[in-house]
Amino acid sequence: MNERWVCKRCFADNEEGNAACHQCGLIRGAESTESDQAGWAGQAAAAPVGEPAAWRRWIRFWWIPALAVVLVVGYLANARRDDGGSLDTAGTLSLDDLRAGDCFNSGEDTEISDVHGVPCNEAHEYQAFAVANHEAATYPGNSEVDAIFSSVCQAPFEDFVGAPYETSELYGSMIRPSEESWSEGDRSFICILYDPEDPQLTDSMAGANR
């Protein structure tokens, strides 16, 4: 165990290996007279180390604002809803979060996992009007899509729009599971509508009676 020694002049605590006091410089073991101690005590105190500039104090925490920026950017990139559940801020919207009444735009990809959700008073091409499950023994092929649309989307269309699908000027389609997600148990079909004459709607079609 290391032994420590105390300076006889300034009473500073020193490491065993120090040959002289780290604070006042008195040689280890040397005696200190009363006048010597008084002179030491009367010396001006060393200037205190100044506080570093505020920005330098925060350097060690650089990751905090950086992380906050990452989180904020991620948050702002996502669509957000108001207290009533309607989209009030445009942004990325996962298909899992797509609800009846949501308006959105999407690319031409054959397989998608998210869309660009927007408030319905902003320009959009599509609006979801129902989300329903369709159970089947095997993955439905293209030849079965029309029958599935009729069974899961047509009745909700009239309830949502206020007009029968057969006579409506609006068209309908579906976002259906991929073959891969079907094999994982996904049976969710999202019924969507659009206007072939107006690809940039600026209002909800709920109750439009079109």
Kinemage of the C-alpha trace (Angstrom):
@kinemage 1
@onewidth
@group {chain A} dominant
@subgroup {mainchain}
@vectorlist {calphas} color= white
{ca met a 1} P 0.000 0.000 0.000
{ca asn a 2} L 1.400 3.462 -0.923
{ca glu a 3} L 2.360 5.720 1.974
{ca arg a 4} L 1.613 9.400 1.742
{ca trp a 5} L 3.306 12.329 3.465
{ca val a 6} L 2.130 15.748 4.611
{ca cys a 7} L 4.078 18.898 3.880
{ca lys a 8} L 5.258 20.646 7.041
{ca arg a 9} L 4.861 24.079 5.451
{ca cys a 10} L 1.464 24.055 3.708
{ca phe a 11} L 0.098 20.735 5.034
{ca ala a 12} L -0.688 19.485 1.526
{ca asp a 13} L -1.107 15.749 1.109
{ca asn a 14} L 1.547 14.237 -1.190
{ca glu a 15} L 2.172 10.928 -2.925
{ca glu a 16} L 4.960 8.776 -1.528
{ca gly a 17} L 7.035 9.208 -4.681
{ca asn a 18} L 7.002 13.039 -4.533
{ca ala a 19} L 10.448 14.374 -3.505
{ca ala a 20} L 8.990 17.817 -2.924
{ca cys a 21} L 5.578 19.131 -2.020
{ca his a 22} L 3.412 19.374 -5.104
{ca gln a 23} L 1.808 22.551 -3.758
{ca cys a 24} L 4.582 24.676 -2.215
{ca gly a 25} L 7.798 22.937 -3.286
{ca leu a 26} L 9.214 22.232 0.206
{ca ile a 27} L 11.634 19.294 0.120
{ca arg a 28} L 10.234 16.144 1.703
{ca gly a 29} L 11.328 15.887 5.345
{ca ala a 30} L 12.478 19.520 5.532
{ca glu a 31} L 11.383 21.509 8.542
{ca ser a 32} L 9.397 24.708 8.140
{ca thr a 33} L 9.855 27.678 10.434
{ca glu a 34} L 7.037 29.849 11.723
{ca ser a 35} L 8.153 32.756 9.529
{ca asp a 36} L 8.377 30.417 6.564
{ca gln a 37} L 4.815 29.232 7.172
{ca ala a 38} L 3.611 32.820 7.621
{ca gly a 39} L 5.252 33.847 4.366
{ca trp a 40} L 3.668 30.951 2.552
{ca ala a 41} L 0.254 31.702 4.007
{ca gly a 42} L 0.594 35.352 2.984
{ca gln a 43} L 1.346 34.613 -0.628
{ca ala a 44} L -1.368 35.574 -3.084
{ca ala a 45} L -3.630 32.713 -3.852
{ca ala a 46} L -3.138 31.157 -7.217
{ca ala a 47} L -5.504 32.458 -9.858
{ca pro a 48} L -8.441 30.121 -10.121
{ca val a 49} L -8.864 28.199 -13.317
{ca gly a 50} L -11.484 29.990 -15.341
{ca glu a 51} L -14.696 28.354 -16.452
{ca pro a 52} L -14.425 27.202 -20.047
{ca ala a 53} L -16.596 28.932 -22.582
{ca ala a 54} L -20.130 27.590 -22.631
{ca trp a 55} L -19.754 25.955 -26.045
{ca arg a 56} L -16.596 24.148 -24.865
{ca arg a 57} L -18.360 22.808 -21.775
{ca trp a 58} L -20.925 21.192 -24.071
{ca ile a 59} L -18.428 19.500 -26.384
{ca arg a 60} L -18.455 16.369 -24.264
{ca phe a 61} L -22.221 16.188 -24.744
{ca trp a 62} L -22.127 16.663 -28.528
{ca trp a 63} L -24.167 13.502 -29.037
{ca ile a 64} L -27.163 14.892 -27.140
{ca pro a 65} L -28.083 17.638 -29.631
{ca ala a 66} L -27.008 15.376 -32.497
{ca leu a 67} L -29.321 12.648 -31.285
{ca ala a 68} L -32.090 15.168 -30.793
{ca val a 69} L -31.678 16.327 -34.388
{ca val a 70} L -31.891 12.752 -35.612
{ca leu a 71} L -35.042 12.159 -33.621
{ca val a 72} L -36.633 15.426 -34.676
{ca val a 73} L -35.865 14.820 -38.340
{ca gly a 74} L -37.311 11.334 -38.067
{ca tyr a 75} L -40.357 12.693 -36.294
{ca leu a 76} L -40.935 15.447 -38.833
{ca ala a 77} L -40.582 12.966 -41.710
{ca asn a 78} L -43.555 10.951 -40.483
{ca ala a 79} L -47.191 11.852 -40.973
{ca arg a 80} L -48.924 12.899 -37.764
{ca arg a 81} L -52.516 12.865 -36.576
{ca asp a 82} L -54.584 15.327 -34.613
{ca asp a 83} L -56.461 14.441 -31.445
{ca gly a 84} L -59.359 13.153 -33.532
{ca gly a 85} L -57.150 10.711 -35.435
{ca ser a 86} L -57.135 12.562 -38.766
{ca leu a 87} L -53.862 13.283 -40.525
{ca asp a 88} L -52.896 16.898 -39.932
{ca thr a 89} L -49.239 16.789 -41.012
{ca ala a 90} L -47.979 15.223 -44.234
{ca gly a 91} L -45.261 12.591 -44.145
{ca thr a 92} L -44.415 8.934 -44.404
{ca leu a 93} L -47.204 6.625 -43.311
{ca ser a 94} L -46.765 2.895 -42.870
{ca leu a 95} L -49.398 0.682 -44.462
{ca asp a 96} L -49.941 -0.809 -41.011
{ca asp a 97} L -51.003 2.664 -39.828
{ca leu a 98} L -53.205 3.492 -42.816
{ca arg a 99} L -56.813 4.007 -41.705
{ca ala a 100} L -60.147 4.493 -43.433
{ca gly a 101} L -60.409 8.177 -44.319
{ca asp a 102} L -56.661 8.721 -44.767
{ca cys a 103} L -55.598 10.542 -47.927
{ca phe a 104} L -52.249 9.778 -49.503
{ca asn a 105} L -49.983 9.661 -52.535
{ca ser a 106} L -47.918 6.718 -53.674
{ca gly a 107} L -45.401 5.852 -56.340
{ca glu a 108} L -45.784 3.269 -59.066
{ca asp a 109} L -43.972 0.477 -57.225
{ca thr a 110} L -45.674 -2.902 -57.385
{ca glu a 111} L -44.797 -3.588 -53.748
{ca ile a 112} L -44.945 -0.854 -51.117
{ca ser a 113} L -44.587 -0.770 -47.353
{ca asp a 114} L -45.497 2.879 -46.803
{ca val a 115} L -47.121 5.829 -48.535
{ca his a 116} L -46.979 9.617 -48.289
{ca gly a 117} L -49.908 10.509 -46.074
{ca val a 118} L -51.384 14.019 -46.321
{ca pro a 119} L -54.278 15.947 -44.787
{ca cys a 120} L -57.228 15.544 -47.128
{ca asn a 121} L -57.338 19.272 -47.905
{ca glu a 122} L -53.907 18.916 -49.544
{ca ala a 123} L -53.476 17.522 -53.056
{ca his a 124} L -53.635 13.731 -53.101
{ca glu a 125} L -54.410 10.932 -55.497
{ca tyr a 126} L -55.888 8.285 -53.214
{ca gln a 127} L -58.051 7.932 -50.143
{ca ala a 128} L -58.475 4.791 -48.061
{ca phe a 129} L -62.099 4.063 -47.256
{ca ala a 130} L -61.945 0.648 -45.595
{ca val a 131} L -59.497 -1.852 -44.146
{ca ala a 132} L -60.739 -5.439 -44.129
{ca asn a 133} L -59.439 -8.976 -43.793
{ca his a 134} L -59.967 -11.633 -46.424
{ca glu a 135} L -59.318 -15.216 -45.457
{ca ala a 136} L -58.423 -17.747 -48.127
{ca ala a 137} L -56.674 -21.094 -48.200
{ca thr a 138} L -54.083 -19.900 -50.736
{ca tyr a 139} L -52.634 -16.611 -51.857
{ca pro a 140} L -55.149 -14.988 -54.235
{ca gly a 141} L -53.964 -14.467 -57.784
{ca asn a 142} L -54.795 -11.591 -60.130
{ca ser a 143} L -57.861 -13.390 -61.430
{ca glu a 144} L -59.404 -13.269 -57.955
{ca val a 145} L -58.840 -9.571 -57.267
{ca asp a 146} L -62.182 -8.411 -58.705
{ca ala a 147} L -64.108 -10.921 -56.622
{ca ile a 148} L -62.234 -9.921 -53.471
{ca phe a 149} L -62.884 -6.230 -54.151
{ca ser a 150} L -66.592 -6.959 -54.549
{ca ser a 151} L -66.750 -8.884 -51.301
{ca val a 152} L -64.679 -6.627 -49.042
{ca cys a 153} L -64.803 -3.146 -50.603
{ca gln a 154} L -68.052 -2.467 -52.435
{ca ala a 155} L -70.367 -2.251 -49.427
{ca pro a 156} L -67.946 -0.060 -47.433
{ca phe a 157} L -67.559 2.176 -50.517
{ca glu a 158} L -71.242 3.085 -50.537
{ca asp a 159} L -71.230 3.594 -46.769
{ca phe a 160} L -68.208 5.896 -47.047
{ca val a 161} L -68.956 7.872 -50.212
{ca gly a 162} L -72.732 7.818 -50.055
{ca ala a 163} L -73.211 6.489 -53.587
{ca pro a 164} L -73.249 2.917 -54.964
{ca tyr a 165} L -69.960 1.850 -56.469
{ca glu a 166} L -71.643 0.763 -59.698
{ca thr a 167} L -72.881 4.286 -60.465
{ca ser a 168} L -70.148 6.350 -58.792
{ca glu a 169} L -67.793 8.531 -60.818
{ca leu a 170} L -65.024 7.456 -58.454
{ca tyr a 171} L -62.966 4.319 -59.018
{ca gly a 172} L -61.820 1.806 -56.453
{ca ser a 173} L -58.803 -0.416 -55.972
{ca met a 174} L -57.025 -2.327 -53.216
{ca ile a 175} L -53.657 -2.530 -51.557
{ca arg a 176} L -53.305 -6.235 -50.902
{ca pro a 177} L -50.697 -8.348 -49.090
{ca ser a 178} L -47.618 -9.460 -50.957
{ca glu a 179} L -47.140 -13.179 -51.358
{ca glu a 180} L -44.393 -13.042 -48.751
{ca ser a 181} L -46.467 -11.177 -46.145
{ca trp a 182} L -49.399 -13.507 -46.887
{ca ser a 183} L -47.215 -16.463 -45.933
{ca glu a 184} L -46.544 -14.666 -42.634
{ca gly a 185} L -50.271 -14.368 -41.888
{ca asp a 186} L -51.098 -10.961 -43.378
{ca arg a 187} L -54.716 -10.940 -44.587
{ca ser a 188} L -55.289 -7.181 -44.596
{ca phe a 189} L -56.784 -5.581 -47.706
{ca ile a 190} L -56.914 -1.779 -47.848
{ca cys a 191} L -59.724 -0.442 -50.009
{ca ile a 192} L -58.842 2.828 -51.725
{ca leu a 193} L -60.605 5.204 -54.105
{ca tyr a 194} L -59.484 7.746 -56.680
{ca asp a 195} L -60.914 9.966 -59.379
{ca pro a 196} L -59.597 9.057 -62.862
{ca glu a 197} L -60.563 12.543 -64.086
{ca asp a 198} L -58.875 14.401 -61.240
{ca pro a 199} L -55.633 12.818 -59.971
{ca gln a 200} L -55.129 15.658 -57.483
{ca leu a 201} L -58.095 15.689 -55.134
{ca thr a 202} L -58.125 18.388 -52.466
{ca asp a 203} L -60.933 17.178 -50.252
{ca ser a 204} L -62.135 14.029 -48.550
{ca met a 205} L -64.619 11.919 -50.477
{ca ala a 206} L -66.385 10.892 -47.273
{ca gly a 207} L -70.059 11.667 -47.831
{ca ala a 208} L -69.326 13.266 -51.234
{ca asn a 209} L -72.178 11.318 -52.812
{ca arg a 210} L -70.223 11.044 -56.054
